[in-house]
């Protein structure tokens, strides 16, 4: 599944990691149970991207941990609608991962991640 492989499920090839112009940044290197950290996917040279998939994995167990909260929306000035730019993927549990909602070009995306209770 896309949750395990992290490969796009719609026929597109992922960006090669070695020369990727994108960064995943976190607002803190540590977080306590009940806390949240911001997770941002950004382009460091204004290279747009059309899709993304974010999940947090325990390096010791290779299991998806924690939950994401979608915090960004995209406004459309022409009709005053606000559109979600991300949606949840329930890979192993509710809100365990997030992905894009459309292939509209993006320069970044930010969400919040919360650790599990026994973190």
N, C-alpha and C positions, 0 to 999 in steps of 0.2 A: 504494500500500500504506500501511498505518497507520504504517510506519516512516518513510516520506517525508512524508506529510501531517500526522502527529501528531493526526489526527482519530480519535475512537473508532470502532471497527468494529462496534459493537453497537447502533446507532440512537440513542445519546445525544449531545447537543450538548456541546461543550467549554465550559468556563467562559470568559466574555469576559475578555480580558487586561486591559483598561482598569480594571475594577473587581474584579479577582481578590483574594480575601482570603488568598491563598496565597503563600508565598515559597519559592524554591529558594536554599539557603545552602550554601556550601562551607567546609570547615575551613581552607583555605589558598588564596591566590591563585596559588601556584606549586607545582609538583611536579616532581621529577626522575624520569628513567626508573628503574623498579624501585620507585618510591614509590607511596603511595596517599593519597587525600584522602577525607574523609567528605562525602557529598552528602546534604543533608536537605531534604525537602519538608515544610513546616509551615504551619499555619494561624495567622495572627496575631490572630484574634479568636474562636477556638474554633468556627469553621465547619467542619463535617465534610465530607469528600469520600469518594466511593465508588470512584474509579478514578484511575489515574495512568499516565503513560508517561515515562520518563526516558531521554535519550540525550545524549551529548556530541558537539558538532559543531565542527569547525575553521571559524572565521569567514572565513578566506581561501578555503577550497576548498569549503565547505558539505558536507564529508564527515564521516561518523560516525567518531570516533576513540576509542581506548582500550577498556577493558573494565570492566564492573561486577562487583562481588562482593556478593551478597545477604548481609546481616549480621543482619537482624531476623527474628524469628519471633513468632507470636502464641500464647500459652499458653491452654489451655482447662482451667480448674480442675475442671470437672465430670467429666472423664474422663482427666485427666492427659496429654492429647495436645498436642503442639506442632505447630502448623500454619504452613506457609510463607505469608507475606503477600505475597510477590512471586515472579515467575518471570522467567526470561531470555527475551528476544526476540533471535533471531539475525538482525538486520536485514541487516548487511553482513558480519559475522563473528561467531563465537561470543561470547556474553555482551556484545554491543555495546549492548544496551538492556535495560531492565527494565520490567515492568508489574505491575499488581495481579493477585491470584489470585481475588478474589471482590469482590462489591459491598458487603461489610460496611463500615459507616461508620468512617472513620479520621480522626485529627487530625494525623497525620504519618507519615513513613517515612524511614528513613536507610539508605543503602547506601554502599559504598566504590567509588571509581573509580580505575583505574590507567591511566597514559598508555601509548601504544605505545612499543616499544623505541627508535625513532628520533624521540623527542619533543624 
